Amino acid sequence: MAVNRVPVLKKCRALGLEPQFLGYSKKSNRQLRNGNRKVSEYGLQLREKQKAKFIYGVLEKPFRNYYEKADRMKGMTGENLMVLLESRLDSVVFRMGFARTRREARQVVIHKHVLVNGKPVNVPSYLCKAGDKIEIREKSKSLQRYKDIVEITAGRLVPEWIESDIESLKGTIKNLPSRAMIDVPVNEMLIVELYSK
């Protein structure tokens, strides 16, 4: 299995991303030195794709599959792609505040701490649907890890498409988000342009 070992802040600097979109409160004071180099159209499109892949922790092949699935759905391909990425189980767990960072959310899912509609799911790429009930299993709720997580994420804003009870570590997906509800700084139209060449 491929593991991304690039330091998060270094990658954020390279992509011009704020670390808080990944759940990190740190800030890097170092600036990226790229001079006045002009970025080509392809370079811009590639950077947007890399940004989306990095934020959601998706590798190239699955990302391509999401794009193809979004292309087959009704509506705008770019918006569909963002909705698919946002409705991944690891992303939903992060949004509900059950993990401090997106990487931690992925780990929580893989370690079978998450129940979807009462059944354990350990696949981070599981696509959630409207009405799904997501919770941390009873045995895990008493762990010190979740007490620490609740302390840190209690003040975090939960998106309007999710209902989350951080104290009991339970939540419901009210409906799937629209693009306007997703606050990720990615220009999905550039990704569509890149893939439709």
Secondary structure per residue as TSV (DSSP state, phi and psi in degrees):
chain	resnum	aa	ss	phi	psi
A	1	M	-	360.0	136.1
A	2	A	-	-75.0	134.2
A	3	V	-	-121.8	131.2
A	4	N	-	-88.1	110.0
A	5	R	-	-104.3	9.9
A	6	V	S	-71.1	131.0
A	7	P	-	-55.6	134.6
A	8	V	H	-59.0	-46.9
A	9	L	H	-66.1	-35.7
A	10	K	H	-63.7	-44.9
A	11	K	H	-66.4	-39.3
A	12	C	H	-61.0	-42.7
A	13	R	H	-61.8	-44.3
A	14	A	H	-63.3	-34.6
A	15	L	H	-94.8	-2.5
A	16	G	T	68.5	37.5
A	17	L	-	-106.4	148.4
A	18	E	-	-83.3	130.9
A	19	P	G	-60.7	-21.1
A	20	Q	G	-66.5	-18.1
A	21	F	G	-69.4	-16.3
A	22	L	G	-104.2	-0.6
A	23	G	T	96.9	5.4
A	24	Y	-	-95.2	135.4
A	25	S	-	-96.1	-6.4
A	26	K	-	-68.3	159.1
A	27	K	-	-133.1	139.0
A	28	S	-	-95.0	130.4
A	29	N	-	-85.4	-18.3
A	30	R	-	-74.8	139.3
A	31	Q	-	-100.6	149.9
A	32	L	-	-79.9	128.7
A	33	R	-	-98.1	103.5
A	34	N	-	-125.7	12.1
A	35	G	T	59.9	-146.3
A	36	N	T	-106.2	33.8
A	37	R	-	-64.4	133.6
A	38	K	-	-84.1	130.2
A	39	V	-	-92.6	132.7
A	40	S	-	-72.7	168.5
A	41	E	H	-60.7	-42.9
A	42	Y	H	-62.3	-40.3
A	43	G	H	-59.9	-42.1
A	44	L	H	-63.6	-44.5
A	45	Q	H	-63.5	-42.9
A	46	L	H	-63.9	-40.0
A	47	R	H	-63.8	-40.2
A	48	E	H	-63.6	-40.1
A	49	K	H	-65.3	-43.2
A	50	Q	H	-64.6	-36.5
A	51	K	H	-60.0	-50.9
A	52	A	H	-61.7	-44.0
A	53	K	H	-62.0	-41.4
A	54	F	H	-70.0	-44.7
A	55	I	H	-60.0	-46.3
A	56	Y	H	-90.8	-2.6
A	57	G	T	65.7	40.1
A	58	V	-	-110.7	137.3
A	59	L	-	-82.5	173.4
A	60	E	H	-59.6	-47.8
A	61	K	H	-65.3	-50.1
A	62	P	H	-60.7	-35.1
A	63	F	H	-63.2	-42.3
A	64	R	H	-61.0	-41.0
A	65	N	H	-62.8	-40.1
A	66	Y	H	-61.2	-42.5
A	67	Y	H	-61.0	-46.0
A	68	E	H	-64.4	-38.0
A	69	K	H	-65.6	-42.9
A	70	A	H	-63.0	-35.8
A	71	D	H	-66.8	-32.7
A	72	R	H	-79.9	-19.6
A	73	M	S	-76.6	161.9
A	74	K	S	-72.6	151.9
A	75	G	S	96.1	-166.4
A	76	M	-	-75.8	129.4
A	77	T	H	-59.7	-44.8
A	78	G	H	-60.8	-45.4
A	79	E	H	-66.0	-41.9
A	80	N	H	-59.5	-40.2
A	81	L	H	-61.1	-46.2
A	82	M	H	-64.8	-38.3
A	83	V	H	-65.6	-41.5
A	84	L	H	-61.3	-45.7
A	85	L	H	-63.9	-40.4
A	86	E	H	-70.7	-26.7
A	87	S	T	-91.0	8.6
A	88	R	B	-63.6	147.0
A	89	L	H	-61.0	-41.8
A	90	D	H	-64.7	-35.3
A	91	S	H	-68.3	-40.4
A	92	V	H	-65.6	-41.7
A	93	V	H	-60.6	-41.3
A	94	F	H	-64.9	-44.8
A	95	R	H	-63.9	-34.3
A	96	M	H	-73.2	-14.2
A	97	G	T	89.8	18.8
A	98	F	S	-89.2	3.6
A	99	A	S	-151.6	148.3
A	100	R	S	-75.5	-37.3
A	101	T	S	-130.4	167.1
A	102	R	H	-65.5	-36.6
A	103	R	H	-65.5	-39.2
A	104	E	H	-66.5	-38.0
A	105	A	H	-60.0	-41.4
A	106	R	H	-62.0	-42.7
A	107	Q	H	-65.9	-41.5
A	108	V	H	-58.4	-41.6
A	109	V	H	-68.2	-47.4
A	110	I	H	-61.1	-34.3
A	111	H	T	-83.1	13.8
A	112	K	T	61.3	38.6
A	113	H	-	-91.6	-8.6
A	114	V	E	-109.8	135.3
A	115	L	E	-111.1	133.6
A	116	V	E	-113.7	117.5
A	117	N	T	52.5	40.0
A	118	G	T	84.5	-3.6
A	119	K	E	-113.7	138.6
A	120	P	E	-69.1	133.8
A	121	V	-	-128.2	125.7
A	122	N	-	-118.3	29.2
A	123	V	-	-112.7	108.8
A	124	P	T	-59.2	-27.9
A	125	S	T	-88.2	5.2
A	126	Y	-	-56.6	127.1
A	127	L	B	-88.6	119.1
A	128	C	-	-79.8	153.0
A	129	K	-	-120.1	165.3
A	130	A	T	-61.6	135.3
A	131	G	T	94.9	-10.2
A	132	D	-	-66.3	137.3
A	133	K	E	-103.0	124.7
A	134	I	E	-120.3	132.1
A	135	E	E	-149.7	161.2
A	136	I	E	-85.7	134.6
A	137	R	-	-62.7	151.5
A	138	E	H	-53.0	-44.9
A	139	K	H	-60.7	-30.8
A	140	S	H	-87.3	-21.2
A	141	K	H	-60.3	-29.7
A	142	S	T	-82.5	-5.9
A	143	L	S	-65.7	145.0
A	144	Q	H	-58.4	-34.2
A	145	R	H	-53.4	-44.5
A	146	Y	H	-74.9	-28.5
A	147	K	H	-65.0	-40.9
A	148	D	H	-65.9	-42.2
A	149	I	H	-62.1	-46.2
A	150	V	H	-59.7	-40.6
A	151	E	H	-59.4	-41.5
A	152	I	H	-80.6	-41.9
A	153	T	H	-92.8	-0.7
A	154	A	T	-59.1	-33.2
A	155	G	T	-89.8	-1.6
A	156	R	S	-73.0	140.2
A	157	L	-	-73.6	130.1
A	158	V	-	-96.4	133.0
A	159	P	-	-58.8	154.6
A	160	E	T	-66.6	-19.7
A	161	W	T	-83.4	-2.0
A	162	I	E	-121.8	141.9
A	163	E	E	-111.4	121.4
A	164	S	E	-130.6	132.1
A	165	D	E	-109.8	95.1
A	166	I	T	-66.5	-30.8
A	167	E	T	-66.6	-43.5
A	168	S	T	-95.9	4.8
A	169	L	T	53.1	49.0
A	170	K	E	-131.6	154.2
A	171	G	E	-160.8	161.5
A	172	T	E	-131.8	143.5
A	173	I	E	-90.2	111.2
A	174	K	-	-69.5	-46.8
A	175	N	S	-160.4	164.5
A	176	L	-	-72.4	147.6
A	177	P	-	-74.7	155.2
A	178	S	-	-94.1	169.3
A	179	R	G	-60.6	-34.4
A	180	A	G	-64.0	-25.1
A	181	M	G	-84.4	-10.3
A	182	I	-	-97.3	115.7
A	183	D	-	-92.9	27.1
A	184	V	-	-85.9	129.7
A	185	P	-	-80.0	64.5
A	186	V	-	-123.2	132.8
A	187	N	-	-91.9	93.7
A	188	E	H	-65.4	-21.4
A	189	M	H	-65.3	-33.8
A	190	L	H	-67.5	-34.0
A	191	I	H	-67.1	-42.0
A	192	V	H	-62.3	-43.3
A	193	E	H	-60.7	-41.1
A	194	L	H	-62.5	-46.3
A	195	Y	H	-77.3	-23.1
A	196	S	T	-89.5	8.8
A	197	K	-	-70.8	360.0
